[in-house]
């Protein structure tokens, strides 16, 4: 979820909660205020009517006491206590043909020594209509306020955060190997200007580190090649000297193997460093089928030496838009491992489906450690020619191209699957 969306959602949720709580609270508060005012008017009406009732009792004509308001009634009571009760009842209105709420004051009073019941009723219809109108107006105002604040906050936040998103998009397109300076515009917000300055300094330091590492790798590789070449030439001259004992020949053979392994290690480390530094940026359309056929032909002497049966089950061709050198590293290492770690008379199955390459090979009868096989210098083979970097390079190539590589041990076959649209 984006930061702006999360902020606006928090405001929106808070506003909805406030709205749901405020509407009923406001309604009951207004209703209580109006009801209190109605009760006060009823009590005042009682006090006004008491002298009239006293006068009627004095002349013994309380039964003839009439009021213009039909909601006032007076009768003689047997109660000897004075108290008031206020209730809300509903009375059927024959004109409106509906139940109408009334507020009723029933007052037990003793006037001129005689107990009486005074009942005063007042309709709450107008008051309820007034309360509902007030609440409706309040709800509309609250909704307008919330919607207005939501729109203003959304537009204001977008405007405020625009420099941040501009900087983010610029960073996404930044390539350290191209060293294109970050063109970050000035902002009216100090924090964003500080962020842009820090990013520009960071990218410059990153580029300098990249150049230093690149130069060191190239120089180290170049400097190592010279003594390795001298070592091989001197060793060859030494092997040609006579007489040469069996023990000396074996020692020289071991030195030659070690020298060749060192040369391969140097070459692989240099290639791995170049891959990590994204020095293979050029891309083109590559036929994966043609690349596989090329390396099957290239590895044919090793395949024949081990008498390995290669079953090519390619049913379609996959065209990849990638760097040619990286795809060749991927295929070369997968196929090379399948040959190197196979046994005499084994087999290799190659399957190429839509967006998926599977290379299976026979070999040792137990599965490899899936948590370590793609790590550097991790090897579970006794083959002295293995330097433990092949699958590390496969993993790096897949990571750079956003492919997915996976290992499985199925039916005594070691299976490596590369998915190109992961």
BELTASUL-V254140 format. One record per residue. RES is the residue in one letter. PHI is phi in degrees with one decimal (NA if undefined). D_FIRST is the distance of its C-alpha to the first C-alpha in Angstrom with 1 decimal. Layout:
res=RES phi=PHI d_first=D_FIRST
res=RES phi=PHI d_first=D_FIRST
This chain:
res=X phi=NA d_first=0.0
res=X phi=-71.3 d_first=3.8
res=X phi=-60.3 d_first=6.6
res=X phi=-62.4 d_first=8.5
res=X phi=-64.5 d_first=6.7
res=X phi=-64.1 d_first=6.5
res=X phi=-64.2 d_first=10.1
res=X phi=-64.6 d_first=11.3
res=X phi=-63.6 d_first=10.3
res=X phi=-62.7 d_first=12.3
res=X phi=-61.6 d_first=15.0
res=X phi=-65.6 d_first=15.2
res=X phi=-61.6 d_first=15.6
res=X phi=-62.1 d_first=18.1
res=X phi=-64.2 d_first=20.0
res=X phi=-64.1 d_first=20.4
res=X phi=-62.5 d_first=21.7
res=X phi=-61.1 d_first=24.1
res=X phi=-64.9 d_first=25.2
res=X phi=-66.2 d_first=26.0
res=X phi=-81.7 d_first=27.9
res=X phi=-69.5 d_first=29.6
res=X phi=-62.2 d_first=31.1
res=X phi=-65.0 d_first=33.2
res=X phi=-62.3 d_first=34.1
res=X phi=-62.2 d_first=35.3
res=X phi=-61.7 d_first=37.2
res=X phi=-70.9 d_first=39.1
res=X phi=-65.9 d_first=39.8
res=X phi=-62.6 d_first=41.3
res=X phi=-62.8 d_first=43.2
res=X phi=-65.5 d_first=44.6
res=X phi=-64.3 d_first=45.8
res=X phi=-64.5 d_first=47.5
res=X phi=-65.3 d_first=49.1
res=X phi=-65.1 d_first=50.4
res=X phi=-67.2 d_first=51.9
res=X phi=-63.9 d_first=53.5
res=X phi=-62.5 d_first=55.0
res=X phi=-66.1 d_first=56.5
res=X phi=-65.4 d_first=58.1
res=X phi=-64.3 d_first=59.5
res=X phi=-67.0 d_first=61.0
res=X phi=-66.0 d_first=62.5
res=X phi=-61.6 d_first=64.0
res=X phi=-60.2 d_first=65.6
res=X phi=-65.6 d_first=67.2
res=X phi=-70.4 d_first=68.6
res=X phi=-80.2 d_first=70.0
res=X phi=-58.6 d_first=71.8
res=X phi=-62.1 d_first=74.8
res=X phi=-64.6 d_first=75.4
res=X phi=-67.6 d_first=75.3
res=X phi=-62.5 d_first=77.7
res=X phi=-65.9 d_first=80.1
res=X phi=-66.5 d_first=80.0
res=X phi=-66.7 d_first=80.8
res=X phi=-63.9 d_first=83.6
res=X phi=-100.1 d_first=85.3
res=X phi=56.6 d_first=84.4
res=X phi=-127.7 d_first=82.6
res=X phi=-64.7 d_first=79.0
res=X phi=-70.0 d_first=79.0
res=X phi=-95.4 d_first=79.8
res=X phi=-73.6 d_first=76.9
res=X phi=-121.0 d_first=74.7
res=X phi=-123.1 d_first=71.5
res=X phi=-64.9 d_first=70.2
res=X phi=-84.6 d_first=66.7
res=X phi=-71.8 d_first=66.7
res=X phi=-90.9 d_first=63.9
res=X phi=-121.5 d_first=66.3
res=X phi=-132.9 d_first=68.7
res=X phi=-131.8 d_first=71.3
res=X phi=-148.6 d_first=73.2
res=X phi=-80.2 d_first=75.4
res=X phi=-118.1 d_first=73.8
res=X phi=-101.6 d_first=75.2
res=X phi=-72.4 d_first=72.5
res=X phi=-105.1 d_first=74.0
res=X phi=-115.0 d_first=70.7
res=X phi=-101.0 d_first=68.8
res=X phi=-160.8 d_first=65.0
res=X phi=-121.2 d_first=62.3
res=X phi=-130.7 d_first=59.5
res=X phi=-119.0 d_first=56.6
res=X phi=-136.1 d_first=54.9
res=X phi=-115.8 d_first=52.7
res=X phi=-128.4 d_first=54.1
res=X phi=-116.5 d_first=53.7
res=X phi=-122.6 d_first=56.8
res=X phi=-73.2 d_first=57.2
res=X phi=-95.1 d_first=57.9
res=X phi=-69.6 d_first=60.4
res=X phi=-79.5 d_first=59.7
res=X phi=-80.0 d_first=56.0
res=X phi=55.4 d_first=56.2
res=X phi=-158.1 d_first=53.4
res=X phi=-77.1 d_first=52.9
res=X phi=-117.2 d_first=52.8
res=X phi=-74.4 d_first=51.7
res=X phi=-129.9 d_first=54.4
res=X phi=-104.1 d_first=54.6
res=X phi=-118.0 d_first=58.0
res=X phi=-105.1 d_first=60.0
res=X phi=-108.9 d_first=62.8
res=X phi=-116.5 d_first=65.1
res=X phi=-95.0 d_first=68.1
res=X phi=-127.7 d_first=70.5
res=X phi=-115.2 d_first=74.2
res=X phi=-119.4 d_first=76.1
res=X phi=53.4 d_first=79.8
res=X phi=81.9 d_first=79.8
res=X phi=-113.9 d_first=78.5
res=X phi=-74.6 d_first=75.1
res=X phi=-136.7 d_first=73.1
res=X phi=-115.3 d_first=69.7
res=X phi=-111.8 d_first=67.9
res=X phi=-119.3 d_first=64.9
res=X phi=-122.0 d_first=62.8
res=X phi=-117.8 d_first=60.0
res=X phi=-141.3 d_first=57.5
res=X phi=-72.8 d_first=55.0
res=X phi=-103.1 d_first=51.3
res=X phi=-61.1 d_first=50.4
res=X phi=-63.6 d_first=50.2
res=X phi=-65.9 d_first=48.3
res=X phi=-63.4 d_first=45.7
res=X phi=-62.5 d_first=45.3
res=X phi=-64.9 d_first=44.9
res=X phi=-61.0 d_first=42.3
res=X phi=-62.4 d_first=40.3
res=X phi=-65.0 d_first=40.5
res=X phi=-63.7 d_first=39.4
res=X phi=-64.8 d_first=36.4
res=X phi=-61.2 d_first=35.5
res=X phi=-61.8 d_first=35.7
res=X phi=-63.9 d_first=33.7
res=X phi=-62.1 d_first=30.9
res=X phi=-60.7 d_first=30.9
res=X phi=-62.9 d_first=30.8
res=X phi=-64.5 d_first=27.9
res=X phi=-62.6 d_first=25.9
res=X phi=-61.5 d_first=26.8
res=X phi=-64.7 d_first=25.9
res=X phi=-65.8 d_first=22.4
res=X phi=-62.5 d_first=21.7
res=X phi=-62.3 d_first=23.2
res=X phi=-63.9 d_first=21.3
res=X phi=-62.6 d_first=18.0
res=X phi=-67.1 d_first=19.1
res=X phi=-63.1 d_first=20.5
res=X phi=-64.5 d_first=17.6
res=X phi=-63.8 d_first=15.2
res=X phi=-67.9 d_first=17.9
res=X phi=-66.8 d_first=18.8
res=X phi=-63.5 d_first=15.4
res=X phi=-60.9 d_first=15.1
res=X phi=-67.3 d_first=18.6
res=X phi=-66.9 d_first=18.3
res=X phi=-86.4 d_first=15.3
res=X phi=-57.7 d_first=16.9
res=X phi=-59.9 d_first=18.9
res=X phi=-65.4 d_first=16.0
res=X phi=-68.2 d_first=14.4
res=X phi=-63.2 d_first=18.0
res=X phi=-63.2 d_first=18.6
res=X phi=-62.3 d_first=15.6
res=X phi=-64.8 d_first=16.9
res=X phi=-64.4 d_first=20.4
res=X phi=-65.4 d_first=19.5
res=X phi=-61.7 d_first=18.1
res=X phi=-92.0 d_first=21.5
res=X phi=-77.5 d_first=23.6
res=X phi=-121.2 d_first=26.1
res=X phi=-65.3 d_first=28.1
res=X phi=-72.1 d_first=31.1
res=X phi=-88.2 d_first=31.5
res=X phi=51.2 d_first=31.3
res=X phi=-93.2 d_first=30.2
res=X phi=-55.3 d_first=29.8
res=X phi=-69.5 d_first=26.5
res=X phi=-92.9 d_first=27.1
res=X phi=-100.8 d_first=24.9
res=X phi=-76.8 d_first=25.9
res=X phi=-72.3 d_first=26.8
res=X phi=-126.3 d_first=24.7
res=X phi=-78.5 d_first=26.0
res=X phi=-103.3 d_first=23.8
res=X phi=-61.0 d_first=25.5
res=X phi=-61.5 d_first=22.5
res=X phi=-70.1 d_first=21.2
res=X phi=-64.3 d_first=24.8
res=X phi=-63.7 d_first=25.1
res=X phi=-62.4 d_first=21.9
res=X phi=-63.4 d_first=23.4
res=X phi=-63.6 d_first=26.8
res=X phi=-64.6 d_first=25.5
res=X phi=-66.9 d_first=23.7
res=X phi=-63.8 d_first=26.9
res=X phi=-65.7 d_first=29.0
res=X phi=-64.7 d_first=26.8
res=X phi=-64.4 d_first=26.9
res=X phi=-67.1 d_first=30.7
res=X phi=-65.4 d_first=31.2
res=X phi=-62.4 d_first=29.2
res=X phi=-64.9 d_first=31.4
res=X phi=-62.9 d_first=34.6
res=X phi=-66.1 d_first=33.6
res=X phi=-62.1 d_first=33.0
res=X phi=-64.2 d_first=36.4
res=X phi=-62.6 d_first=38.1
res=X phi=-66.0 d_first=36.8
res=X phi=-63.1 d_first=37.7
res=X phi=-64.7 d_first=41.2
res=X phi=-62.7 d_first=41.8
res=X phi=-62.7 d_first=40.9
res=X phi=-64.9 d_first=43.1
res=X phi=-66.5 d_first=45.9
res=X phi=-63.8 d_first=45.8
res=X phi=-64.1 d_first=46.0
res=X phi=-65.3 d_first=48.8
res=X phi=-67.8 d_first=50.7
res=X phi=-73.8 d_first=50.5
res=X phi=-65.2 d_first=51.7
res=X phi=-65.8 d_first=55.0
res=X phi=-64.2 d_first=56.1
res=X phi=-65.4 d_first=55.0
res=X phi=-65.2 d_first=57.2
res=X phi=-62.4 d_first=60.1
res=X phi=-60.0 d_first=59.7
res=X phi=-66.8 d_first=59.9
res=X phi=-66.6 d_first=62.8
res=X phi=-64.7 d_first=64.7
res=X phi=-66.6 d_first=64.1
res=X phi=-64.4 d_first=65.4
res=X phi=-64.8 d_first=68.5
res=X phi=-65.2 d_first=69.0
res=X phi=-69.1 d_first=68.8
res=X phi=-89.9 d_first=71.5
res=X phi=-74.0 d_first=74.0
res=X phi=-127.9 d_first=76.9
res=X phi=-79.0 d_first=77.9
res=X phi=-130.2 d_first=74.5
res=X phi=-78.8 d_first=74.5
res=X phi=-62.3 d_first=72.3
res=X phi=-65.0 d_first=70.4
res=X phi=-65.4 d_first=69.8
res=X phi=-62.3 d_first=68.5
res=X phi=-66.1 d_first=66.0
res=X phi=-64.5 d_first=64.8
res=X phi=-66.3 d_first=64.4
res=X phi=-62.9 d_first=62.6
res=X phi=-64.1 d_first=60.1
res=X phi=-64.6 d_first=59.7
res=X phi=-64.8 d_first=59.1
res=X phi=-62.5 d_first=56.4
res=X phi=-64.2 d_first=54.7
res=X phi=-65.2 d_first=54.9
res=X phi=-64.9 d_first=53.4
res=X phi=-65.6 d_first=50.5
res=X phi=-65.0 d_first=49.9
res=X phi=-64.3 d_first=49.9
res=X phi=-64.6 d_first=47.3
res=X phi=-63.1 d_first=45.2
res=X phi=-61.3 d_first=45.3
res=X phi=-65.1 d_first=44.4
res=X phi=-68.4 d_first=41.5
res=X phi=-63.9 d_first=40.1
res=X phi=-63.6 d_first=40.4
res=X phi=-64.7 d_first=38.6
res=X phi=-63.8 d_first=35.8
res=X phi=-65.1 d_first=35.4
res=X phi=-64.1 d_first=35.3
res=X phi=-64.9 d_first=32.6
res=X phi=-64.3 d_first=30.5
res=X phi=-87.6 d_first=31.2
res=X phi=56.5 d_first=30.1
res=X phi=-89.7 d_first=33.6
res=X phi=-116.2 d_first=33.5
res=X phi=-91.5 d_first=31.4
res=X phi=-69.0 d_first=33.7
res=X phi=-123.8 d_first=32.8
res=X phi=-155.3 d_first=34.9
res=X phi=-77.8 d_first=35.4
res=X phi=-124.7 d_first=36.9
res=X phi=-84.2 d_first=38.8
res=X phi=-67.7 d_first=37.9
res=X phi=-61.8 d_first=41.0
res=X phi=-64.9 d_first=43.2
res=X phi=-66.1 d_first=41.6
res=X phi=-65.2 d_first=42.3
res=X phi=-60.6 d_first=45.8
res=X phi=-61.2 d_first=46.4
res=X phi=-80.1 d_first=45.7
res=X phi=-63.4 d_first=47.6
res=X phi=-66.5 d_first=50.6
res=X phi=-66.7 d_first=50.0
res=X phi=-92.0 d_first=49.9
res=X phi=-59.6 d_first=52.8
res=X phi=-58.9 d_first=55.3
res=X phi=-67.0 d_first=53.2
res=X phi=-64.4 d_first=52.6
res=X phi=-68.1 d_first=56.4
res=X phi=-60.9 d_first=57.2
res=X phi=-92.7 d_first=55.3
res=X phi=55.1 d_first=56.3
res=X phi=-88.0 d_first=52.7
res=X phi=-91.2 d_first=52.1
res=X phi=-102.1 d_first=49.1
res=X phi=-102.0 d_first=47.9
res=X phi=-91.2 d_first=45.9
res=X phi=-105.5 d_first=44.0
res=X phi=-77.2 d_first=42.1
res=X phi=-105.3 d_first=41.7
res=X phi=-151.7 d_first=39.6
res=X phi=-107.4 d_first=38.7
res=X phi=-109.0 d_first=35.2
res=X phi=-99.9 d_first=34.7
res=X phi=-106.8 d_first=32.2
res=X phi=-97.5 d_first=31.1
res=X phi=-155.8 d_first=31.3
res=X phi=-78.7 d_first=33.7
res=X phi=-61.2 d_first=37.1
res=X phi=-61.7 d_first=37.9
res=X phi=-68.3 d_first=34.7
res=X phi=-65.1 d_first=35.3
res=X phi=-66.7 d_first=38.9
res=X phi=-62.7 d_first=37.9
res=X phi=-60.7 d_first=35.7
res=X phi=-67.2 d_first=38.5
res=X phi=-60.2 d_first=41.2
res=X phi=-72.2 d_first=39.8
res=X phi=-64.4 d_first=38.9
res=X phi=-71.7 d_first=42.3
res=X phi=-62.4 d_first=44.2
res=X phi=-64.5 d_first=42.8
res=X phi=-62.4 d_first=43.8
res=X phi=-81.9 d_first=47.3
res=X phi=-62.8 d_first=47.7
res=X phi=-95.8 d_first=46.6
res=X phi=-93.9 d_first=48.6
res=X phi=-111.3 d_first=52.1
res=X phi=-63.7 d_first=55.3
res=X phi=84.7 d_first=55.4
res=X phi=-79.0 d_first=51.6
res=X phi=-144.2 d_first=49.3
res=X phi=-131.1 d_first=46.1
res=X phi=-108.6 d_first=44.0
res=X phi=-117.5 d_first=41.9
res=X phi=-125.6 d_first=39.6
res=X phi=-126.1 d_first=37.5
res=X phi=-111.1 d_first=35.5
res=X phi=-64.3 d_first=32.8
res=X phi=65.5 d_first=30.0
res=X phi=-154.1 d_first=31.6
res=X phi=-120.3 d_first=34.5
res=X phi=-125.3 d_first=36.3
res=X phi=-121.6 d_first=39.1
res=X phi=-115.7 d_first=41.1
res=X phi=-147.1 d_first=44.1
res=X phi=-76.9 d_first=46.6
res=X phi=171.9 d_first=47.2
res=X phi=-64.6 d_first=47.3
res=X phi=-86.2 d_first=47.2
res=X phi=-120.5 d_first=44.3
res=X phi=-70.8 d_first=40.6
res=X phi=-81.4 d_first=39.0
res=X phi=-77.6 d_first=36.6
res=X phi=-63.5 d_first=33.2
res=X phi=-82.3 d_first=31.5
res=X phi=-124.9 d_first=33.8
res=X phi=-64.3 d_first=35.1
res=X phi=-96.2 d_first=32.5
res=X phi=-90.4 d_first=33.2
res=X phi=-68.6 d_first=35.6
res=X phi=61.6 d_first=39.3
res=X phi=-97.3 d_first=38.7
res=X phi=-140.6 d_first=41.5
res=X phi=-118.2 d_first=43.2
res=X phi=-114.0 d_first=46.1
res=X phi=-89.6 d_first=49.6
res=X phi=-67.0 d_first=49.9
res=X phi=-70.4 d_first=50.9
res=X phi=-77.2 d_first=49.6
res=X phi=-80.3 d_first=46.0
res=X phi=-109.9 d_first=44.2
res=X phi=77.8 d_first=40.9
res=X phi=-118.3 d_first=38.7
res=X phi=-60.5 d_first=38.6
res=X phi=-72.1 d_first=35.6
res=X phi=-62.3 d_first=33.8
res=X phi=-68.1 d_first=34.2
res=X phi=-59.7 d_first=33.1
res=X phi=-63.8 d_first=29.9
res=X phi=-65.3 d_first=29.3
res=X phi=-61.0 d_first=30.1
res=X phi=-64.5 d_first=27.7
res=X phi=-64.5 d_first=24.9
res=X phi=-64.3 d_first=25.6
res=X phi=-92.4 d_first=25.7
res=X phi=60.5 d_first=22.7
res=X phi=-93.9 d_first=25.2
res=X phi=-124.4 d_first=25.4
res=X phi=-115.6 d_first=28.7
res=X phi=-142.0 d_first=29.8
res=X phi=-118.8 d_first=33.2
res=X phi=-143.1 d_first=35.1
res=X phi=-116.7 d_first=38.6
res=X phi=-127.3 d_first=39.9
res=X phi=53.3 d_first=43.6
res=X phi=61.5 d_first=44.8
res=X phi=-119.7 d_first=42.9
res=X phi=-86.2 d_first=40.5
res=X phi=-115.8 d_first=37.7
res=X phi=-115.4 d_first=35.1
res=X phi=-117.7 d_first=32.6
res=X phi=-115.6 d_first=30.6
res=X phi=-104.8 d_first=27.9
res=X phi=-88.9 d_first=27.3
res=X phi=-123.6 d_first=24.2
res=X phi=-81.2 d_first=22.1
